[in-house]
Amino acid sequence: MHIVLQLIPKKYLIGGTLILLGLSGLLIMSTIVAITGEFEKDSQQSEVTEIEGGGIGVGTANVSPQVMKYQPLLEKYAQKHGLDASYVPIMMALMMQESGGRGNDPMQSSESFCGSVGCISSPELSVDKGVLHFKSVLEKAHYDLKLCLQSYNFGGGFINYVMKNGGKYTPELAISFSQLQYQKVKHTGNYHCVRPEMVPYSACYGDALYVNAVLKYYTGTITADGKPAAPASGGSGGKSGVKVIDAGKTLIGKTRYVFGGGRSQSDINAGRFDCSSFVRWAFEQVGMNVGPMSGVTTDTLKTQGQVINPKDMKPGDVVFFDTYKIDGHVGIYVGNNQFLGCQGKTGVAIASMAKGTYFGERFNGRVKRF
């Protein structure tokens, strides 16, 4: 072989080497592209799919295909542990937040099972122990579902804290508990804020906004006994739509429009809303979760609910307008070509959307029924 190489002119050897290097580079690049393509394909699969949780038509889990495949297991272990099947869509939303259905511990239940991360390596065992833990926390929280969800993230100590401070979950209690616990552990250097908006509050223990993070994957109502329930028959139109309007009307004359307002409890207490945060607030008053307080926008609202022909609008339906952008403004239809919304000059008020008016000319025909 050495003799053969000596007989080949050096320029051909160099050329051949460069060609080989080029082919190797192309092979590496094609491998990277193939891997990247798989990541992109996996990312595309993360788009949410609406399903009726539990097979019983109670609430809707808006989750990825990876989470959806665990529905039968969640139903199986809910039945095994004596948990009402109406909680299945909530647990699917919880799984979506915890893992997106990926990994061997999709319910992230290792710590509750054995006290340390990583001791569960079977997805079915994760679901089994996760459902059992969820039921236990729910019972300790006296069926305060939001308290249950936040305690799933914080641990049981949060339930004790809430019971000593009014006995019912509030976002403020979640933040204050996170602040207190962070002061105890920040010296370890093992904790950091998972949400940048919590940094000014030094609320860096767990996720103080966990409840809204979970509920953004759930569409339905939560009853007084803590059970999820389906939206009222007919959606936001009809009798339930009138209730939404009545709730929204209580803010007429008591608010001012602030772009980006209404996304914290302090804003709400001070009467600062924009159009989408007001719509979210109004539906929340009648037990309907249409998005997280901190993340609701006209763009998130328009993806929810049932599409309605404008000719079939009923009071309580949600209507959209093209203002500074497509679907830049949103309000709640009250009938007679009028809607209830939070507008720039008036705050929460009833405005006309009849032809020839400002909003009438900008109504784009998008109507949704929640």
ABEGO torsion letter per residue (X at the ends): XAAAAAABBAAAAAAAAAAAAAAAAAAAAAAAAAAAAAAAAAAAAABBBBBBBGGAGBEBBBBBAAAAAAAAAAAAAAAAAGBBAAAAAAAAAAAAAAAGGBEABAAGAAAAAAGBBGABABAAAAAAAAAAAAAAAAAAAGGBAAAAAAAAAAEAAAAAAAAABGGBBBAAAAAAAAAAAAAAAAAAGABBBABAAAAAAGBABEBAAAAAAAAAABBEBBBAAGBBBBBBBGEABEAAAAAAAAAAAAABGABBBBBGBGABAAAAAAGBBBAAAAAAAAAAAAGBBAEBAAABBAAAAAABEBBBBAAABBBGBBBBBBBABBGABBBBBAEGGBBBBBBAAAEBBBBBABBGBAAAAABAGBBBBX
